Amino acid sequence: MTRWILLALLLASSVLPPEGVNPALAFVVGELPVVIALWHFIAWAGWRMAVTGFAVIYVVAYAFEFVGTHTGLVFGEYFYSPTAIGPLLAKVPILLPLGYFAMAYGALIVTRLILGNLNTKLTAIGVVITAFTSSLVMTFLDLASDPIAATLFEKWTWVDGGSYFGVPVHNYIGWVVTTFTFFLIVTILLNRDSVIHRCQAPKPRNFYAQAIVLYASFGIPVVLNPLLGRTGEIYDSMALVAGLVITVPVIAASVSLTRRSART
């Protein structure tokens, strides 16, 4: 029940104006998905797997961002605002990988629901397919949010701009590579017999529904922007993108969960 309350608060924050919000409130709201994701991960796979998975995603995300900001090879030439996402460590916001983790966990559960392998032992090719599909499902979130965060709010800046509302296509290639890397490691770790046994412990349908809502929470604010009076080419276009590319996996995962519950 408490996780549902936190999710409700997270969704309610979607109507808050992006500008002029108290910094302390913005921080609390911004880190709510991290708390929910870690708590849910522990309940699903145990605290050792959850903490290990968190560490893997944080370290891999930070490493790719470090290489990216220093070389331009991963995402293109860009740099972060020194204040918009918290303090920088070697040009990378130290809070940034936390966002990666929350988005990744929601994307992972949604993907495994869609593929029907939520709590099952995977073959080698199954591990690769699950990791790659998860990377695409997570990149969908960035497809809808990056132009607003970068082009409008300048949380990070592309040196040469880009063809996708100021964002280079290179960025999305980098996202797939980065997320595939940590999803592959996490999926391999989840494929251990001891972890699978923990994941197979009976859980109610609404437990997995929480992860779907967590994933959707990253797209809902983008969809709501025009309805809340935030209009303009980027707001309107990203609302359309979010409404299409994020709704599809949410619906697919929800249908799969319903069928899974009916079989159970």
N, C-alpha and C positions, 0 to 999 in steps of 0.2 A: 504493500500500500504506500509506503514512504517513497519508493521509487516513482510511483505514479504521481504523487504530489510534486516531486521534483520535476518530472516531465511536464506536468501542467504549468508549473512556474516557468519552465523553459519556453513552452509554447506561448504563454502569456506575454513573455518578453518580446515576442515577434512584433508586437504593436508599438513598442517603444521607439521613439525617433532615434535614428542613428547618430544625430548630432546633439550636443548639449546634454548628454546623459552624465550624471555624476560618475566620476572615474571609479570610485569604490564599487558602486552598483554595477557598472559596466564590467569590472573585473569578476565580480561574483557571478553574474549572469554568463559571462564568457567561459568560466571554468565549470559551470554546472554540468555540461555534457561530459567532461572528464570524470567528474565524481560519479555520475550515473554509469558511464561505460565501465569504469574500474570495478564498481560495486557489482554490476551485472556480470562481468567477466568472472569475478571471484565466485559468485553464486553458480555460474555455469560450469566452470572448469577447475575451480579450486584456487586458493590464493597463490600457491607457488607458480602455477601456469599463468595466472593473471599478472602477477608481478613480473615474471620473466617476459611475457608478451609485451607488457608495457615498456620494459627496458629495451627490448629489441626494436620496437617501433620508434621510441624516442631517439636511440643512438643512431639507427639507420637514417631516420629523417634528418636529424641534425647533421650527420656526416654528408649527406647529399646536398643539403642547404649550404653547408660550409664550402664544399667544392663548387657549388653553383655560384655563390656570391663572390668567390675568389677567382674563378676561371671563366664563368659564363657557359661552361660546357653542358651543364645539366638542363637548365631551364632557359638559357639565354642570358644576355647581359642585364642585370638588375641590381638594385640595392634597397635595403629596408630603411624605413623611417626610424630614427633613433628613439622615438617616443611612442609611436602608434600602437605597437604590440608589446610594449614593455622593454626592459633594458636589453642591449645587444651584447653578445659574447662572440668576439671574432666576426663581427658583421651580421650575426644571426640572432634573432630574438630568442631568448632562452625559453619563453613560453610557447613558441611556435610549435615545437614537436608535441606539446600536449594536445593541441588542436588536431594534429595528425592522428593521434591515438584515438580520440573520441570518434572522429569520422571513420577511421579504419575499423573500429570494433563494430559500429553499426553496419558498415558495408559488408563486413565478414559474415555476420549473422544473416543479413538479407540474402547474400549470395548463396550461403549454404542451405538456406530454406528453399531458394529457387532451384538449386541443383539437386535437392533432395538428399543431401549427404550430411545433414546437421550433426549427427552423433554417430557416424559410421566410420569404419576403417577404410582409408582410401588407398588405391593403388598409386604407383609412382606417377602415372599420367593423370590420375585423379587429383593428386596434390598440385600438379602444375596447372591443370585446368581451373581448379578452385582458386588458386592464387592469382592467375591471370584475370579470371572473371571478376574477382574481388577488386583488382586494380582498376578495371574499367568502371565498375559500379561506384567506386570512390571518386574516380576522376570526373564522373558525371557531376558530382557536387561542385568541384572546382570550375567546371565548365560554366556553371550558372552564377558562381559567386565571385570569381577572380576579377572580371571587368569592373564590378562595382567597388570592390576593395582596393584595387590598384588604380584604376583610371579616375574614379570619382573621389575616393577618400585618401588616395596616395599613401596607403600603408606600405606599399613598396612601389618602386618606379622602374619601368623598363627603359633602358638607355635609348634604344632606337624605336620604341613603341612596338606596335604589332598590328597585324591585319584583322584580328578578332577584337574589335572595340579597344584597341590599344594594347592587346596582349598577343605576343608572338605564338605561333603554332608550336614552336620549339618547347614552350612551357608545358604543353599537354603531353608531348612525348616524354619529357622529363618526369612528369607526374606518373605516367604509366610505369616507367622504368623504376622510379623510386618506390612506389607502392608495391609493385610486383616483387621487389627484392624483400621487403619486410613481410609481405603476405606469404611468400614462399617459406621463409624461416618459421614464421608463426604456425603455418599450416603443417609443416613437418613436426614441430613440437606438439601440436594438438593431435597428431596421428599416433602418438605413443599409447600403448594399451592402457596404462594406468590413467592417463588423462581421458581417453575415450570412455573408460569405465565410469569416471566421475561425471562426464557429460551426459551419460545415458541414464543417470538418476532421474526418476519421473519428475516432471515439472508441468505446471498448468499452462494452458495455451497463452494466457495473458503474459506469462513470463517472457516468451519470445516476441509477443506483440510489443513489449516495451522496447526491444532493440529496433524493431521496425519504426516505431515512433521516434526513437533517437535519431535514426538515419534521416527520416523525413524532416526532423526539426531543423536540419541545415538548409533545406530547400524552401520550407514554408515561408520564412521571412522574405525571401526573394519573390515568391509568388504574390505575397500580400502587398508589396511595395506600391504598385499602381492603385490598389484599392484604398490605400492609406494616404493617397494624394501625392506620392512621390513619383512624379511622371517625368518623362524624358526618354530619349532614344535607348539609352542603356537600361534604365529601369524596366521599360516596357519589353524590350527584347529579352532581357534575362528572365523576366517573369514567364515569358513564353517558353524559353529554353528549360527553365526549372520545371514548369508544368508538364513538359513532355518527357525529358530524359530522367527525371527523378520519380515522377509518378509511375512510370512503367515498372521499375524494379520494386517499388512499394506495393503496387497491386499484385504483381507476380508472387512476391513473398507472402503477402496476405492470403492469397488464394491457396498457395502451397501449405501454409500453416493451417488453414481451415480444413483442407483435405487430410492433412496429417492427423489432426485432432479427431476427425470423423473416423479414420481408420483405427486410431487408438481406442 
